[in-house]
Amino acid sequence: MHDIPRLLAFAETLADAARSAILPYFRATFSVENKRTDLFDPVTDADRASETAMRALIEREFPHHSILGEEFGGALTTSGYQWILDPIDGTRAFVAGLPTWGVLIGLYHDGEPLLGVMDQPYLDERYRGWNDGADSRIRGAVRPLKTRACATIGDAILSTTDPTLFRGTEVQAFERARAASKIVRYGFDCYAYCMLASGHMDCVIESGLKAFDIAALIPIITGAGGGVCGWDGASACHGGRVLAYGDPRVRDEALDTLRQ
């Protein structure tokens, strides 16, 4: 039904364009604006340049596909193909000169994830996922992605981007998961999800995500043998409260912990 090789190759073309747009700004001089008044939510020249470059390519190659991007908008659709773009996921890390940000390129069909790419231009790392597989290309070396076995949350390496982003009862829910896990690491945005898909971590717990924060990552993780769901166990393709896992046993225990 879907020409996955062609669509995946085009997603990589988008990633290449984003690389070219972003890298001149990284660890260089650029402007930073705050998009919100209640917290610091930065947007930079690089974010805008990246999304502009990708949108132009989609509009030229697939004019009938819709687009949702973090910087220039759009709305989720439930019919046809839709490209969902986060031109720099982890803009705070980008502003700080840390290489844990990434370009997120997701493709939905009829509202469901079809394929995804996460590109880290500075480290020359690219992660791809589709309906029945996932791989990475790191400095030219291509390898399949496979999540690792993890029997319990007590054996798990857990990550969240920033625990101060949890609100209300979410704070206590994450604290229970943090206390139950073996190791917790903070501040890695989309990079943590790709480490999960690569078999280095076991669980990512987040809240307040938008579709463009997770669309590209769902196929990467599911293609590697893991999964992504909401804290209620339902679909996470719209964002919200998200649990990513490598082993279903960790999913079940983590969901129980979050729901207590």
C-alpha positions as CSV (number, residue, x, y, z in Angstrom):
1,M,0.0,0.0,0.0
2,H,2.7,2.4,1.0
3,D,6.0,2.9,-0.9
4,I,8.1,2.8,2.2
5,P,11.5,2.9,0.5
6,R,10.6,6.0,-1.4
7,L,9.0,7.7,1.6
8,L,11.9,6.8,3.9
9,A,14.4,8.1,1.3
10,F,12.5,11.3,1.1
11,A,12.5,11.7,4.9
12,E,16.3,11.4,4.7
13,T,16.3,14.1,2.1
14,L,14.4,16.3,4.5
15,A,17.0,15.4,7.2
16,D,19.9,16.3,5.0
17,A,18.2,19.7,4.2
18,A,17.7,20.3,7.9
19,R,21.3,19.5,8.6
20,S,22.5,22.1,6.1
21,A,20.2,24.7,7.6
22,I,21.0,24.1,11.2
23,L,24.8,23.4,11.5
24,P,26.0,26.9,10.6
25,Y,24.2,28.1,13.7
26,F,25.3,25.5,16.2
27,R,27.8,26.8,18.8
28,A,27.7,30.1,16.8
29,T,25.9,33.4,17.0
30,F,22.1,33.3,16.6
31,S,19.0,35.0,18.0
32,V,16.8,33.3,20.6
33,E,13.2,34.3,21.3
34,N,10.8,33.0,24.0
35,K,7.5,31.7,22.7
36,R,5.7,31.7,26.1
37,T,5.3,33.8,29.1
38,D,4.9,31.1,31.8
39,L,8.2,29.3,31.1
40,F,11.2,29.6,28.8
41,D,10.3,27.9,25.5
42,P,13.0,29.1,23.0
43,V,12.9,29.3,19.3
44,T,16.0,30.2,17.3
45,D,17.0,31.2,13.8
46,A,18.1,27.6,13.3
47,D,14.6,26.2,14.2
48,R,12.9,28.4,11.6
49,A,15.5,27.8,8.9
50,S,15.3,24.0,9.4
51,E,11.5,23.9,9.2
52,T,11.4,26.3,6.2
53,A,13.8,24.1,4.3
54,M,11.8,20.9,5.0
55,R,8.5,22.4,4.2
56,A,9.7,23.7,0.8
57,L,10.8,20.2,-0.2
58,I,7.5,18.6,0.9
59,E,5.4,21.2,-0.9
60,R,7.4,20.6,-4.1
61,E,7.6,16.7,-4.0
62,F,4.3,15.9,-2.3
63,P,2.0,18.9,-2.7
64,H,-1.0,16.9,-1.7
65,H,0.5,15.8,1.7
66,S,-0.3,18.0,4.7
67,I,2.2,19.3,7.1
68,L,2.3,20.0,10.9
69,G,5.4,21.7,12.2
70,E,6.3,23.2,15.5
71,E,7.3,26.6,14.2
72,F,4.9,27.2,11.3
73,G,1.8,25.3,12.5
74,G,-0.8,23.1,10.9
75,A,-3.3,20.7,12.5
76,L,-3.4,16.9,13.0
77,T,-5.4,15.2,10.3
78,T,-7.1,11.8,10.2
79,S,-6.9,11.2,6.5
80,G,-4.1,11.0,3.9
81,Y,-0.4,11.5,4.5
82,Q,0.8,14.1,7.0
83,W,4.4,15.1,7.7
84,I,5.0,16.0,11.3
85,L,8.1,18.1,11.9
86,D,10.1,19.2,14.9
87,P,12.9,21.2,13.3
88,I,15.0,21.1,16.5
89,D,13.7,18.9,19.3
90,G,15.7,20.0,22.4
91,T,16.2,23.7,21.5
92,R,17.3,24.4,25.1
93,A,20.2,21.9,24.6
94,F,20.9,23.6,21.3
95,V,21.1,27.0,22.9
96,A,23.4,25.6,25.6
97,G,25.8,24.1,23.0
98,L,24.9,20.5,24.0
99,P,24.7,17.9,21.2
100,T,21.6,16.1,22.5
101,W,19.0,17.8,20.3
102,G,17.7,16.3,17.1
103,V,15.6,16.9,14.0
104,L,12.4,14.9,14.1
105,I,10.6,13.9,10.9
106,G,7.5,11.8,11.2
107,L,5.0,10.6,8.6
108,Y,1.4,9.7,9.6
109,H,-1.1,8.0,7.3
110,D,-4.8,8.4,8.2
111,G,-3.7,9.6,11.6
112,E,-1.4,6.7,12.4
113,P,2.4,6.6,12.6
114,L,4.0,5.2,9.4
115,L,7.7,6.0,9.6
116,G,10.1,8.3,11.4
117,V,13.6,9.8,11.4
118,M,15.6,11.4,14.1
119,D,18.8,13.1,12.9
120,Q,21.6,14.4,15.1
121,P,23.7,16.4,12.6
122,Y,26.6,17.4,14.8
123,L,27.3,13.9,15.9
124,D,26.5,12.5,12.5
125,E,23.9,10.1,13.9
126,R,20.6,9.2,12.2
127,Y,17.9,6.8,13.5
128,R,15.1,5.5,11.2
129,G,12.0,3.5,11.9
130,W,9.2,2.0,9.8
131,N,6.4,-0.5,10.1
132,D,8.6,-3.6,10.7
133,G,12.1,-2.4,11.3
134,A,14.5,0.3,12.5
135,D,18.2,1.1,12.0
136,S,20.9,3.7,12.7
137,R,23.6,5.2,10.7
138,I,26.4,6.5,12.9
139,R,29.3,8.1,11.1
140,G,28.7,5.9,8.1
141,A,28.1,2.6,9.9
142,V,24.6,1.2,9.5
143,R,23.2,-1.2,12.2
144,P,19.8,-2.6,13.0
145,L,18.1,-1.2,16.1
146,K,16.9,-3.6,18.8
147,T,15.6,-2.8,22.3
148,R,17.0,-4.9,25.1
149,A,15.3,-7.2,27.6
150,C,14.5,-5.8,31.0
151,A,12.5,-7.9,33.4
152,T,11.5,-5.2,36.0
153,I,11.5,-1.5,36.5
154,G,14.0,-2.2,39.2
155,D,16.5,-3.2,36.5
156,A,15.7,-0.3,34.3
157,I,17.6,2.8,33.1
158,L,14.9,5.5,33.1
159,S,15.0,9.0,31.5
160,T,12.9,12.1,31.4
161,T,13.9,15.5,29.9
162,D,13.1,17.7,32.9
163,P,11.3,16.5,36.0
164,T,10.2,20.1,36.7
165,L,7.9,19.9,33.7
166,F,5.6,17.5,35.5
167,R,2.5,19.1,37.1
168,G,0.2,18.2,40.0
169,T,-0.1,14.5,40.6
170,E,2.3,13.9,37.8
171,V,5.1,14.9,40.2
172,Q,4.3,12.1,42.6
173,A,3.7,9.6,39.8
174,F,7.2,10.2,38.3
175,E,8.8,10.2,41.7
176,R,7.4,6.7,42.3
177,A,8.9,5.5,38.9
178,R,12.2,7.3,39.7
179,A,12.5,5.6,43.1
180,A,11.7,2.2,41.6
181,S,14.2,2.3,38.8
182,K,17.9,1.5,38.9
183,I,19.3,4.6,37.1
184,V,17.7,7.9,36.1
185,R,19.2,10.3,33.5
186,Y,17.9,13.7,32.7
187,G,18.0,16.3,29.9
188,F,18.2,14.3,26.6
189,D,15.0,15.1,24.8
190,C,14.6,12.9,21.6
191,Y,18.1,11.4,22.1
192,A,16.9,9.3,25.1
193,Y,14.3,7.6,22.9
194,C,16.9,6.6,20.4
195,M,19.1,5.2,23.1
196,L,16.1,3.2,24.2
197,A,15.7,1.9,20.6
198,S,19.4,1.1,20.5
199,G,19.2,-1.1,23.6
200,H,21.1,1.2,26.0
201,M,18.1,2.5,28.1
202,D,14.8,0.9,29.1
203,C,12.1,3.5,29.7
204,V,11.3,7.2,29.0
205,I,8.5,9.0,30.9
206,E,7.3,12.4,29.8
207,S,4.3,14.7,30.1
208,G,3.0,17.7,28.1
209,L,4.3,16.5,24.7
210,K,2.9,17.6,21.4
211,A,2.5,15.4,18.4
212,F,5.7,16.8,16.8
213,D,7.6,15.7,19.9
214,I,6.8,12.0,19.5
215,A,5.6,11.3,15.9
216,A,9.0,10.5,14.5
217,L,10.1,8.5,17.6
218,I,7.1,6.0,17.7
219,P,8.1,4.1,14.5
220,I,11.8,4.1,15.6
221,I,11.0,2.5,18.9
222,T,8.3,0.1,17.7
223,G,10.5,-0.9,14.7
224,A,13.2,-1.8,17.2
225,G,10.9,-4.0,19.2
226,G,9.7,-1.7,21.9
227,G,6.6,0.5,22.2
228,V,5.1,3.9,23.1
229,C,1.8,4.5,24.8
230,G,0.1,7.0,27.0
231,W,0.1,6.8,30.8
232,D,-3.4,5.2,30.4
233,G,-2.0,2.6,28.0
234,A,-3.7,4.1,24.9
235,S,-2.1,5.6,21.8
236,A,0.5,8.3,22.3
237,C,0.5,9.6,18.7
238,H,-1.1,12.9,19.7
239,G,1.5,13.4,22.5
240,G,0.4,14.2,26.1
241,R,1.6,11.9,28.9
242,V,4.0,9.4,27.2
243,L,5.7,6.2,28.3
244,A,8.3,4.7,25.9
245,Y,9.6,1.2,26.7
246,G,11.9,-1.5,25.4
247,D,10.3,-4.5,27.1
248,P,6.6,-5.0,27.7
249,R,7.3,-6.2,31.2
250,V,8.7,-2.7,32.1
251,R,5.6,-1.1,30.4
252,D,3.2,-3.0,32.6
253,E,5.1,-2.3,35.8
254,A,5.7,1.4,34.9
255,L,2.0,1.9,34.1
256,D,1.0,0.4,37.4
257,T,3.5,2.7,39.2
258,L,2.3,5.8,37.4
259,R,-1.4,5.0,38.1
260,Q,-1.1,4.4,41.8
